[in-house]
Amino acid sequence: MQPQLSVRSAKARDLAHRLARAEGRTIASVVERALEAYARRHGEPAEGFYQRLSRLDGGDQDGPDLAELIETNRRSHPGLDL
């Protein structure tokens, strides 16, 4: 039996079918490429994320003060150029 992936989202199913038709690919190919692209952008394991967070606060056991980090690094957006 072939591996299967079941998606219970009509929106995801419709989008996969539409992209497959537009690109002349199989649905499996479209889904694989999308997941690979997602993994490249968001592929940091949780352990790495938490290690990076602890380095921001010098290794404090409670982790960094996220509110302080946000406030310290907050920058205003220049807005849209209309």
C-alpha positions in Angstrom: 0.0 0.0 0.0 1.2 3.5 -0.9 1.8 6.1 1.9 -1.1 8.5 2.2 -1.8 11.9 3.7 -5.3 12.8 4.7 -6.2 16.5 4.8 -9.6 17.5 6.3 -9.5 21.0 4.9 -11.6 21.7 1.8 -9.5 24.9 1.3 -6.2 23.0 1.3 -7.6 20.3 -1.0 -9.0 22.8 -3.5 -5.7 24.8 -3.5 -3.6 21.7 -4.0 -5.8 20.6 -6.9 -5.7 24.1 -8.5 -1.9 24.4 -8.1 -1.4 20.9 -9.5 -3.5 21.7 -12.6 -1.9 25.1 -13.1 1.7 23.6 -12.8 1.0 20.3 -14.6 2.2 18.4 -11.5 0.7 15.7 -9.4 -1.0 16.7 -6.1 1.7 14.8 -4.2 4.4 16.8 -6.0 2.7 20.1 -5.1 2.3 19.1 -1.4 5.9 17.8 -1.2 7.3 21.0 -2.7 5.1 23.2 -0.4 6.2 21.3 2.7 9.8 21.4 1.7 9.6 25.2 1.2 7.9 25.5 4.6 10.5 23.4 6.3 13.3 25.6 4.8 11.7 28.7 6.2 10.4 27.4 9.5 12.7 24.4 10.0 14.3 25.4 13.3 13.7 22.6 15.9 12.1 23.6 19.1 15.3 22.8 21.1 17.3 25.2 19.0 14.7 27.9 19.4 14.8 27.5 23.2 18.6 27.5 23.3 18.6 30.7 21.3 16.1 32.3 23.7 18.2 31.3 26.7 21.3 32.9 25.2 19.4 36.2 24.8 19.1 36.3 28.6 22.5 35.0 29.6 21.2 31.4 30.3 18.7 32.4 33.0 16.6 29.3 34.0 13.3 31.2 33.6 14.3 32.4 30.2 14.4 35.9 28.9 11.8 38.5 29.9 9.9 38.4 26.6 8.0 41.6 27.3 11.3 43.4 27.8 12.8 41.9 24.7 9.8 43.0 22.6 9.8 46.5 24.0 13.6 46.8 23.5 13.5 45.7 19.9 10.2 47.3 18.9 10.4 49.6 15.9 7.6 51.6 14.3 6.6 50.7 10.8 7.0 53.6 8.3 3.6 52.9 6.9 2.4 52.5 3.4 3.6 54.9 0.7 0.4 55.9 -1.0 
